[in-house]
């Protein structure tokens, strides 16, 4: 989903963030912006390998990850983090407005893709969306990428048959870009229940996160309208 630019910008002290960028000025700017907004900066990294290592020791809620960094690029680091720490969300923050990088970010398991220079309000709202279990991608992009991202994988069209009705309903809303809280309101369940349903759904589908589940759902032909 695309976060609401007009949403509340109150502080978010319950979000812990790891900043990964090889430019000290960029890290300093992000740190100052987040600290001023009540977001806890758990640490910083200047390379992809350092980001992966610090994610394992710091266990942040979200990693703000640059694409191009020395030693290990941000996309490779994202794949490594999502493999070893599937509950840690990664948001790419880059100066490259590139569809190719965007495709690779989604394939790597990133929960979002933001351009450097994103304003404070949009950045904070994006962090809240991701913290609440959402993603920050254009839904039309997910639809167009569904087949491409799944190429080469041994997926069957009837894979969604492993899901029970409540999981299918939840998956449909996940693919629409809804957060856990929005899904809970829509289906009349508690947020905790929806979190559990999403986790079970992801495990059954054999994917790493909700974005990958949405891609798979679109590829399998699930109607998300």
ChimeraX attribute file (.defattr): number of C-alpha atoms within 10 A of each C-alpha:
attribute: neighborCount
match mode: 1-to-1
recipient: residues
	/A:1	21
	/A:2	16
	/A:3	22
	/A:4	12
	/A:5	15
	/A:6	9
	/A:7	11
	/A:8	10
	/A:9	15
	/A:10	11
	/A:11	14
	/A:12	17
	/A:13	13
	/A:14	12
	/A:15	18
	/A:16	21
	/A:17	26
	/A:18	25
	/A:19	25
	/A:20	30
	/A:21	27
	/A:22	19
	/A:23	13
	/A:24	13
	/A:25	10
	/A:26	16
	/A:27	19
	/A:28	14
	/A:29	12
	/A:30	20
	/A:31	21
	/A:32	13
	/A:33	17
	/A:34	22
	/A:35	15
	/A:36	12
	/A:37	17
	/A:38	16
	/A:39	20
	/A:40	18
	/A:41	20
	/A:42	19
	/A:43	17
	/A:44	22
	/A:45	23
	/A:46	19
	/A:47	24
	/A:48	28
	/A:49	22
	/A:50	16
	/A:51	27
	/A:52	24
	/A:53	15
	/A:54	20
	/A:55	24
	/A:56	14
	/A:57	8
	/A:58	13
	/A:59	16
	/A:60	22
	/A:61	19
	/A:62	23
	/A:63	32
	/A:64	27
	/A:65	30
	/A:66	30
	/A:67	26
	/A:68	17
	/A:69	19
	/A:70	13
	/A:71	11
	/A:72	16
	/A:73	17
	/A:74	29
	/A:75	25
	/A:76	16
	/A:77	25
	/A:78	31
	/A:79	21
	/A:80	19
	/A:81	27
	/A:82	19
	/A:83	14
	/A:84	13
	/A:85	16
	/A:86	15
	/A:87	17
	/A:88	22
	/A:89	26
	/A:90	31
	/A:91	25
	/A:92	25
	/A:93	23
	/A:94	21
	/A:95	14
	/A:96	15
	/A:97	12
	/A:98	10
	/A:99	10
	/A:100	9
	/A:101	16
	/A:102	19
	/A:103	18
	/A:104	16
	/A:105	23
	/A:106	23
	/A:107	20
	/A:108	23
	/A:109	25
	/A:110	30
	/A:111	28
	/A:112	26
	/A:113	26
	/A:114	22
	/A:115	14
	/A:116	16
	/A:117	13
	/A:118	13
	/A:119	11
	/A:120	16
	/A:121	19
	/A:122	18
	/A:123	22
	/A:124	25
	/A:125	22
	/A:126	25
	/A:127	29
	/A:128	19
	/A:129	24
	/A:130	22
	/A:131	20
	/A:132	16
	/A:133	22
	/A:134	27
	/A:135	30
	/A:136	21
	/A:137	20
	/A:138	15
	/A:139	16
	/A:140	10
	/A:141	13
	/A:142	25
	/A:143	17
	/A:144	13
	/A:145	17
	/A:146	21
	/A:147	14
	/A:148	14
	/A:149	19
	/A:150	15
	/A:151	10
	/A:152	7
	/A:153	7
	/A:154	6
	/A:155	13
	/A:156	9
	/A:157	12
	/A:158	9
	/A:159	13
	/A:160	19
	/A:161	10
	/A:162	12
	/A:163	16
	/A:164	10
	/A:165	10
	/A:166	14
	/A:167	20
	/A:168	19
	/A:169	14
	/A:170	21
	/A:171	27
	/A:172	21
	/A:173	20
	/A:174	25
	/A:175	27
	/A:176	17
	/A:177	27
	/A:178	21
	/A:179	23
	/A:180	26
	/A:181	18
	/A:182	17
	/A:183	22
	/A:184	18
	/A:185	13
	/A:186	12
	/A:187	13
	/A:188	10
	/A:189	12
	/A:190	13
	/A:191	17
	/A:192	12
	/A:193	12
	/A:194	23
	/A:195	18
	/A:196	12
	/A:197	18
	/A:198	23
	/A:199	16
	/A:200	14
	/A:201	24
	/A:202	21
	/A:203	13
	/A:204	14
	/A:205	19
	/A:206	11
	/A:207	17
	/A:208	19
	/A:209	23
	/A:210	22
	/A:211	26
	/A:212	25
	/A:213	22
	/A:214	26
	/A:215	24
	/A:216	25
	/A:217	24
	/A:218	20
	/A:219	22
	/A:220	17
	/A:221	12
	/A:222	16
	/A:223	9
	/A:224	16
	/A:225	7
